[in-house]
Amino acid sequence: MLFAVIVQTYLNHRSVHPELEAHVVGFPDIEWVGSSLDTMMTQIPKLIGKKLESMSPLPISFDSGVDKALNDFSSHSVTNYIFVVEVDILPYFGEPEKVNVTLPGHLINRIDKAVLDKPALYKNRSRFLAMAALELLKEN
């Protein structure tokens, strides 16, 4: 899932590098301060993960607030930037349970091909099916 991060920059009189202050939309208690965008982009997903862990299990209708942040972005001053970070939220829906499903062979082949084409995204059949189920359940 994508999460919006609003980053403010300001000059520190003790340094030539600008300071960065990041806030995750929808999570007012997640804040990061530093001077490196690279560090921010690795630390923010970890902070989001810790927050999601404390909220586990997540409701099916969980919303990260990205759309709202993009709509509201025009009201921010020129010293603010928006970044979007991706966090895998499937582990925060509770303990996995094993089930048996019967699917047509052609459909299984298509799922397997999708997993092979995007292994970083889907990882395996179960994850593919879980992601598809979440999308369908979110719409209802």
N, C-alpha and C positions, 0 to 999 in steps of 0.2 A: 504494500500500500504506500502511496505517496503522502508525504507530510510536508507542509509549507513551513519554511523558516524565514522569519523577517530578521534581517541583519542591519544593524545601524553601525555606521562608521563615525569615529570622532578622533580628533588629534590629541595625542598625549604630549604635553609640553616636555616630558622627560625623554621622549623617544622620537625618532624620525619616522617610525612606522605608525600607521593609524591603528587604533584599537578597534576591535570588533565586539559587538554585543549581539548575541543571537537569542531569539525567542521563538519557540515552536507554537504555531497557531493552534489554539484549542487546549494548550497545556501551559497556563500562565506560570506554573511552578518549574518549568524546564527552561533554564537560562544557561548560557555559556558566554564567557568573556575571554578574549585572547587576541592575538595579532596575526594568526595564520589561518587562511581559508582552508588549507589542506587539513589542518588539525581539526578545525570546526566540522568539516565534512565527514571526518571519521568519528568524532566524539558525539555529535548530535544523535546519530542513529543509535549509539549505545545508550545514551540518556533516555531516548524514546523507548527503547527495549526495556530498560529498568522500570519505567513508568507503566508500560503495558503489562509487565510481569505483576506489578502490584494490583492491577485491575482485572487480572485473569480470573475466570474466563470472560472473554469479551462478548458483548451482545452481537448478534448477527448484523444488526443495523449500524455497527460502529462506523463513524465518519471521521476522517482525518482533518477535515476543514480546508483542504486545498482549494476547492472551488470558491469558497467564501474569501479566502485570502487573495486569490487572483482578482476577484471582483472588487475587493476593498483596496487593492494595491494602489490604485490611482490617487487615493487620498493621502498617501505617504509623501514625505518630503524627498528631495533629490538625494539625501544622504542615506536613504534606506534602500535595501535591495531585498529581493525575495529569491530564495533558493528552494528547490524541492529535493528532498532526500527520500530514498526508498527503504522501507523496513519490512521484513517478512513478518506478517502478523499471525500466520497460521499457528505457530506454537503457543499463542496466547489464548486460543479458544478452548483450552482444556486438554485433558489426556486423550491421546488417540485410541480409538477402538477399532479392532479388526472386524471387517464384514466381508461376506462373499457376495459378489454381484455377477449376474449373467448378462453379457453384452454380445451383440453380433460380432463375428470375427472381423468384418470390415471396419467396424467402429474401433475395435481394439487396435487394429493395424494403424488407423489414422491417429489415435492417441499416442501410440508408440513412436510414430514418425514425428509428431509434434514435440514429444519429449526429447527425441534425438536431435531435432533441429534447434531446440532452445533448452539445453540441459541446465544452464545456470538459472533459468526461470522455473522450470517445471520439476527438475531433479528426477522424478519417477512418476509412474501411473497414478499412484495414490495422491500425490500432490496435485497433479493435473486435475483429477476428479474433484478434489477438495476445493481448488480454486474455481472450477466451473460451477460447483454447487453453491459456493458463496456468492458468485455473481448472480445466479438465478434467484437465490433467496433474498438478496439485497433488493432486487427489482419488485418483489411481492410485498 
